[in-house]
Amino acid sequence: MKFLFFFLMVFASLGFSEASSSLIPIEKFFDNPKVDNCQISPDGKKLSCLKPYQGKLNVFVRNLNSGEEHAVTSEKERPVLNYFWSFDSKNILYLQDHLGDENYHLFSVRVESKTPEKAKDLTPFQKVSVEVVTTTPGSPVILIMMNQRNPEFMDAYRLNVRTGRLEMAAENTGNFIAYQADHLNQVRVATSISPKGEYEVYSRDSEKDPWKKLKTYTPQDTFSLLAFHPNGKQIYVKSSADQDLAGLRLLDLKSGDETPVQEDPEKESDLVNAFFDAKTHELIATQFEGDKIRTYGITPAIKRDLESITKTSADNYYLGTSSDDHEKWVVTFYSPTNPGQVFLYERKTGSLRLMEESRPWLKPLQLSSAESISFQSKDGLTIRGYLTLPRGKDKSGLPMVLFVHGGPWDRDRWQYDGVAQFLANRGYAVLQINFRGSVGFGKKFAYAAKKEFAGKMHQDLIDGMEMVVKNGIADPKRIAIIGLSYGGYATLVGLTFTPDRFACGVDYAGPSSLITLIESFPPSWKPYLGRRWYPIVGNPSVAEDREDMKKRSPLYFVDRIKAPLMIYQGVNDPRVTREQADQMVIALRNRGIQTEYLLAKDEGHGLDNPENALAVFHATEKFLASCINGESQQSVDSHILDQIRQMRVDAQTLK
């Protein structure tokens, strides 16, 4: 702890004169980026990126020889976020839902047209959601999952993206949640979740043969299917069976035996990702992530590539898509002060060429570094997190925002975070904690969240906050708590279970009742309930669990709230439904407490549309300035103020 205090004090003393203290306009953080999610075509001749078109992110394609670029998609209601290239580099395929309802359809649009054409809906089914499982180089047939037959169960289909022909590849016979196809695109492995929350792996020799249970993993184990081995007799998996950290292993499809392939060399994190050659199917690289992400080359060629890449920058980098021959790669460098620089790597020369910058208007000297911190919980767990301090400010007695990540099965990372940077620019210290239950730190750490909602999970946040206060950085009387999803729940917990700790809170799409949260989950989530939600949070149909869940639900403790609260909610959110926000606002109204309540009619679980993000975060900065005395932008465009007025809900109208 003494070392940590010394480190923080040294960090606090740096950078006073390097940047102006003037506020960065809110649009530079939350309006559309200049570019996002760039990918190289399979033939290596074209680069695609998401860029603003008619106010929304759409796919643009650039010819790498001529430099000519044009938009190929023209979505107007929702941004395109998830897309990929067809095998022949002639089409862009992308997933899109309706106003955030998460019923994703798969669309296809031609690249060669110089003006955006109407996209073809390859899965034109009502109230059906699609997930892409695998694509096959050189083939128009891809593997998808879709709940068309039964809303509760995802079946596997082969889809010909040229003709639109669908073929059932595997009917879901129970609680299958994942499938894997072999090199002939035959679905031969599937994963299910048992009523006890166990992962069960099933295999078959061909699609004509019956499924046979191959292996069972405990509810605590981390497990996922990755890719078939070139021999077709084994499959690469991410597994923590018989150990704490999840590593890369080979699962034998006859015996069920696992063979270790690679564990984290630093022994601090689970496997994050594994990369495979799309043609030869051999393993080429792995990734692990402790405080920062680390990439390890496996083949000699990739090792040489990574050596060339790391000479360019000390920032983290994301190894993106490559051409089919691996001669060209998209590589994105990023850090807390670098929103993203997209490079094209060419293996032949070992050179990197800067292609795009995500938010070029944000300069590193304007932004704040996020420093890694750690401390011991009261029951002996190592809790990690990040602390972002404002530039050009005295680094003692600062107002602070405890910014809690969602999930809770997610984690904070050492990367550019627009919300954290926005808050630091407004003069706040920003604390982000990977509390117990956060993923990537082993199964013991993840499962330490069992029945600890509003308990030790919240105590981890309080312990981190106390550490920063004790070191003199934060003013204990000027601390706010904010967050999205689970972070919104943590905000409501903070104001009800620890009301003396926080001056105010902002809840973005957070559940106010664990009971109604689980009871309102969409049908497609049913297979997952026995894995995480019932054992860790509780089963509302069990009387003992229901009573415990009630004791951990902020809705039933609104009488304890002392501090101001702001709530944001998306109307079409299928995970945390509008009921969660409405019932909290009504309960507060009935106590005579007015709550700032913003409702977006064209959003689901989050803030994908920039006009909504600008409105919500401008309202947030005004709200925080009023309760913990940070800075706020005094002049904003009228359209932001108009959007806030349209989103604001009068609590008296709620029933």
LUMSESE-126581 format. One record per residue (C-alpha): x, y, z. Coordinates in steps of 0.05 Angstrom, whole numbers, padded with zeros to 5 digits, always signed. Each point is the difference from the previous one (the first is absolute). Last residue first. Example, Ala and Ser with C-alpha at 12.3 -4.5 7.8 and 13.67 -1.06 7.14 Angstrom:
2
+00273-00021+00143-00027-00069+00013
END
This chain:
655
-00967+00098-00281+00049+00053-00022-00026+00069-00019+00021+00032+00066+00072-00021-00012+00005+00049-00058+00048-00032-00049+00057+00037-00035+00020-00029-00067-00030+00054-00044+00028+00055+00045+00069-00032-00002-00003-00004-00076-00018+00073-00005+00060+00018+00045+00045-00041-00046-00030+00031-00062+00013+00069+00029+00075-00010-00004+00036+00006+00066+00023+00059+00043+00016-00006+00073+00042-00063-00003+00006-00027+00070+00052+00002+00055-00002-00041+00064-00038+00022+00062-00021-00066+00031-00076+00008-00002-00016+00053-00052+00060-00016-00044-00021-00073+00000-00069+00017-00027+00026+00048-00053+00051-00052-00022-00053-00054-00003-00050+00042-00040+00056+00011-00050+00014-00074+00003-00072-00019-00015-00010+00049-00057+00065-00016-00035-00012-00075+00007-00070+00007-00028+00023+00039-00061+00057-00050-00008-00046-00061-00009+00029-00062+00032-00016+00016+00073-00012-00063+00040-00049-00058+00006-00052+00019-00052-00007+00068-00031-00049+00036-00046-00050+00026+00051+00054+00027+00047-00024+00016+00071+00032+00051+00047-00022+00004+00073+00026+00054+00047-00032-00021+00065-00048+00039+00043-00009-00026+00071-00069+00004+00033+00002-00070+00028-00049-00023-00053+00046+00031-00052+00057-00043+00025-00040-00064-00008-00025+00024-00068+00072+00013-00024+00022-00069+00023-00060-00034-00032+00011+00037-00066+00074-00018-00004-00007-00075+00008-00065-00001-00040+00038+00027-00060+00031-00068-00008+00071-00020+00019+00014-00054-00051-00048+00014-00057+00013+00076-00001-00049+00031-00048-00017+00062+00040+00073+00016+00017+00010+00026+00071+00037+00056+00035-00007+00016+00074+00027+00059+00041+00002-00003+00076+00010+00054+00054+00025-00025+00068-00038-00022+00062-00028-00068-00021-00019-00044+00059-00075+00000-00015+00016-00029-00068+00017-00067+00033-00047-00049-00035+00020+00024-00070+00074-00008+00018-00005-00076-00007+00047-00042+00043-00051-00017+00054-00050-00017-00055+00050-00048-00029+00006-00035+00068-00076-00007+00005-00004-00028-00071+00057-00049+00015-00037-00029+00060-00066-00004-00038+00029-00033-00062-00034+00027-00063+00044+00062+00004+00062-00042-00013+00062+00034+00028+00058+00045-00017+00059-00048-00005-00033-00068-00006-00062+00023-00038+00033+00053-00044+00063-00034-00020-00009-00069-00030-00072-00017+00013-00025+00065-00032+00042-00008-00063-00048-00046-00037-00057+00049+00012+00035+00060-00033-00034-00011-00067-00068+00008+00033+00014+00074+00018+00015+00016+00073-00061+00029+00037-00001-00047+00060+00075+00010+00010-00004+00075+00006-00068-00002+00036+00034-00036+00058+00066+00037-00001-00038+00065+00009+00028+00069-00016+00036-00024-00062+00048+00051-00031-00011+00032-00068+00047+00059+00014-00004+00019+00073+00033+00065+00021+00016+00012+00073+00007+00055+00052+00041+00022+00061+00020-00071+00016+00025-00036+00062-00056+00017+00049-00052-00039-00041+00037-00066+00004-00056-00051-00013-00048+00047-00036+00044+00049-00039+00055-00050-00014-00049-00055-00018-00032+00046-00052+00068+00015-00029+00019-00074+00002-00063-00015-00040+00022+00052-00051+00068-00032-00003-00034-00067-00011-00031+00034-00061+00038+00066-00009+00036+00037+00056+00005+00060+00046+00022+00014+00072+00014+00070+00025+00052+00021+00052+00005+00070+00028-00001-00008+00076+00057-00050+00001+00045+00050-00038+00045-00043-00044+00076-00003-00008+00019+00001+00074+00027-00071+00002-00055-00019+00047-00052+00023-00051+00030-00043-00055+00002-00061+00047-00071+00014+00024-00026-00002-00071+00033-00066-00013-00030-00029+00063-00069+00027-00018+00003-00033-00068+00022-00066+00030-00057+00007+00051-00049+00003-00057+00021-00068-00025+00003-00022+00073-00074+00011+00009-00048+00038-00046+00005-00061-00046+00041-00050+00040-00042-00063-00010+00059-00031-00038+00048+00056-00019+00060-00040+00023-00015-00042-00062+00038+00048-00045+00061+00004+00046+00002-00076+00007-00010-00008-00075+00061+00039-00020+00016+00074-00011-00032+00010-00068-00070+00017+00020-00026+00048+00054-00038-00039+00053+00041+00032+00055+00010+00074-00013+00040+00025-00060+00000+00072+00025-00002+00064-00039+00015+00066+00036-00005+00067-00035+00030+00062+00032-00044+00057-00023+00018+00067-00032-00047+00002-00060+00056-00028-00044+00004-00060+00047-00075-00011-00011+00007+00001-00076+00061-00045+00003-00037-00051+00042-00062+00002-00044+00040-00005-00065+00041-00060+00024+00066-00009-00038+00032-00064+00023+00027-00035+00061-00061-00043+00013-00061-00004+00045-00033-00068+00006-00060-00041-00021-00044-00050+00035-00037+00053+00042-00017+00014-00055+00011+00074+00006+00059+00041+00024-00002+00047+00060+00024+00072-00004+00015+00027+00070+00002+00074-00014+00046+00044+00042+00003+00072+00023+00073+00014+00013+00031+00010+00068+00070-00008-00027+00027-00002-00071+00002+00075-00012-00026+00006-00070+00033+00008-00069-00021-00069-00024-00056-00037+00034+00015-00067+00033-00018-00069-00027+00005-00058+00049-00004-00072-00025-00019-00065+00033+00023-00064+00033-00027-00037+00061+00045-00054+00030-00044-00044+00043+00016-00009+00074-00067+00003+00036+00004+00075+00016+00019+00014-00071+00073+00011-00017+00020+00058-00045+00018+00015-00072+00012+00061-00045+00014+00008-00073+00008+00072-00025-00046+00031-00051+00035+00057-00036-00039+00063-00011-00017+00034-00066+00018+00068-00030+00073-00019-00010-00022-00062-00038-00039+00042-00051-00074-00008-00014-00019+00029-00069+00028-00063-00033-00058-00042+00028+00006-00068-00031+00062+00010-00042+00008-00031-00069+00049-00032-00048+00069+00003+00033+00047-00046-00038+00038-00055+00037+00060-00034-00031+00027-00071+00004+00016+00004-00074-00033-00064-00023-00045-00004+00061-00038+00064-00016-00034+00032+00061-00056+00050-00012-00008+00046+00059-00060+00026+00037+00012+00049+00057-00049-00004+00059-00026+00043+00056+00071+00013+00024+00005+00030+00070-00027-00061+00037+00038-00044-00050-00010-00023-00072+00037-00028-00060-00042-00034-00054+00030-00051-00047-00034-00021-00066+00041-00055-00032+00028-00012-00069+00041-00059-00026-00043-00049+00040-00018-00037-00065-00075+00006+00015+00008+00074+00015+00002+00017+00073-00049+00023+00053+00020+00034+00065+00059-00006+00047-00017+00051+00053+00058+00040+00028+00017+00027+00068+00045+00061-00002+00076-00004+00000+00000+00018-00074+00033-00018-00067+00050-00053+00022-00058-00043+00025-00024-00013-00071+00067-00025-00026+00007-00050+00057-00072-00020-00009+00011-00017-00074+00064-00039+00015-00037-00042+00052-00057-00008-00050+00047-00031-00052+00035-00045+00051-00068-00029+00023-00025+00009+00071+00000+00076+00011-00020+00025+00068-00044+00061+00011-00004+00036+00068-00057+00044+00024+00010+00047+00058-00017-00004+00075-00006-00075-00010-00020-00021-00070+00019-00062-00039+00003-00008-00076+00019-00058-00045+00031-00007-00069+00007-00045-00062-00039-00064+00014-00007-00041-00064-00065-00002-00039+00038-00005-00067-00048+00048-00036-00027+00046+00054+00066+00001+00038-00021+00003+00073+00001+00054+00053-00014-00013+00074-00033+00049+00047-00005+00022+00073+00032-00058+00037-00010+00010+00074+00045+00045+00040+00059+00008+00049+00048-00058-00012+00049+00044-00038+00010-00053-00054-00076-00008-00004-00013-00073-00017+00013-00033-00067-00015-00066-00034-00024-00045+00057-00029-00067-00023-00072-00015+00021-00030-00070-00001-00071-00010-00026+00020-00068-00027-00028+00004-00070-00004+00074-00016+00067+00015+00033-00001+00071+00029+00062+00042-00014+00014+00054+00051+00009+00076+00005-00001+00025+00071-00052+00019+00052+00030+00019+00067-00021-00038+00063+00017-00072-00014-00034-00068-00007-00041+00022-00061+00016+00072-00018-00015-00006-00074+00004+00038-00065-00007-00052-00054+00036-00023-00062-00033-00061-00032+00028-00068-00013-00011-00054-00053-00004+00046-00060+00076-00005-00009+00005+00075-00014-00027+00014+00070-00072+00024+00002-00013+00070+00028-00019+00038+00063-00051-00034+00045-00010+00032+00068+00011-00017+00073+00011+00034+00067-00013-00047+00058-00041+00019+00061-00064-00035-00023+00042-00064-00007+00018-00027-00069-00029-00062-00033+00032-00039-00058-00018-00039-00063-00075-00007+00001-00019-00035-00065-00041+00032-00055-00031-00047-00051+00033-00012-00068-00024+00029-00066+00035+00067+00013+00065-00038+00004+00046-00030+00052-00039+00030+00058+00019+00043+00060-00033+00028+00063+00032+00044+00052-00038+00014+00065+00011+00064+00039-00030-00008+00069-00053+00047+00028-00039-00053+00037-00056+00001-00052+00055-00018-00051+00030+00052-00047+00016-00022-00071+00060+00000-00045+00002-00028-00071+00050-00037-00044-00008-00032-00068-00032+00053-00044+00026-00015-00070+00034+00058-00034+00051-00046-00034+00055+00027+00046-00042-00017+00061-00059+00040+00026-00007+00025+00072-00065+00013+00037-00020+00041+00060-00058+00009+00049-00032-00069-00002-00052-00007+00055-00040-00058-00028-00005-00033-00068+00020+00061-00039-00005-00021-00072+00067-00002-00035+00018+00016-00072-00068+00025-00025+00008+00028-00070-00014+00071-00022+00007+00024-00072+00011+00075-00007+00030-00010-00069+00067+00035+00008+00005+00000+00076-00012-00075+00002-00022-00011+00072+00015-00063+00040-00043-00003+00060+00010-00015+00075-00060+00002+00046-00005+00051+00058-00053-00018+00051-00049+00042+00041-00036+00034-00058-00014-00068-00033+00006-00015-00074+00028+00069-00019+00052+00003+00055+00060+00009-00045+00073-00021+00001+00043+00011-00062+00051-00039-00041+00024+00030-00065-00005-00026-00072+00029+00045-00055+00064-00040+00001+00073+00018-00014+00016+00012+00074-00055-00028+00045-00038+00045+00049-00017-00020+00071-00052+00011+00054-00041+00061-00022-00057+00015+00048-00072+00012-00021-00061+00022+00040-00072-00013-00018-00059+00044+00018-00024+00001-00073+00041-00036-00053+00035+00031-00060+00067-00037+00009+00040+00018-00062-00025+00072-00001+00028+00031-00064+00027+00070+00008-00028+00056-00042+00057+00029-00040+00051+00050+00024+00032+00040-00057+00063-00022-00038-00026-00071-00006+00058-00049+00002-00007-00018+00073-00066-00037-00004-00045-00003+00062-00018-00057+00046-00043+00001+00063-00004-00047+00060-00057+00014+00048+00009+00014+00074-00059-00002+00049+00040+00041+00051-00059+00048+00012+00046+00061-00009-00041+00040-00049-00009-00059-00047+00061-00046-00005+00058-00001-00049+00054-00050-00017+00046+00012-00059+00025-00033-00064+00043+00039-00049+00004-00029-00069+00050-00011-00057+00062-00020+00039-00010-00073-00022-00008-00029+00071-00050+00054+00020+00028+00054+00045-00023+00014+00072-00047+00044+00040-00020+00017+00071-00012+00073+00019-00044+00030-00054-00033+00061+00031-00075+00001+00012-00058+00037-00033+00033+00024-00065+00038-00060-00027+00032+00016-00067+00051-00054-00015+00053+00001-00056+00031+00068+00011+00055+00019-00048+00076+00003-00005+00050+00008-00057+00072-00008+00024+00020-00028-00068+00039-00061+00024-00030-00010+00069-00071+00006-00025-00038+00028+00059-00066-00027+00027-00047+00038+00047-00047-00036+00049-00050+00043+00038+00002+00038+00066-00061+00044+00005-00011+00075-00014-00015-00007-00074+00066-00037-00009+00051+00000+00057+00057-00051-00009+00008-00074+00013+00060-00026-00037+00015-00045-00060+00068-00009-00033+00006-00030-00070+00050-00041-00040+00022-00052+00050-00041-00056-00033-00035-00016+00066-00018+00074+00009+00035+00038+00055-00040+00024+00060-00009+00067+00037-00044+00002+00062-00007+00076+00011+00011+00066-00036-00011+00074+00009-00035-00014+00066-00074+00016+00006-00017+00050+00054+00017-00019+00072+00069+00024+00017+00013+00057-00049-00073+00020+00005+00009+00017+00074+00046+00058-00016+00067-00007+00035+00002+00044+00061+00059+00047+00010+00054-00023+00050+00053+00005-00054+00050-00054-00005+00072-00016+00017+00008+00047+00059-00023-00044+00056+00024-00066-00029+00025-00040+00059-00008+00009+00075-00060-00046+00007+00039-00058-00030+00054+00008+00052-00054+00002+00054-00033-00061-00029+00065-00039+00000+00015+00019+00072-00069-00022+00023+00007-00066-00038+00067-00013+00031-00028+00013+00070-00058-00047-00015
END
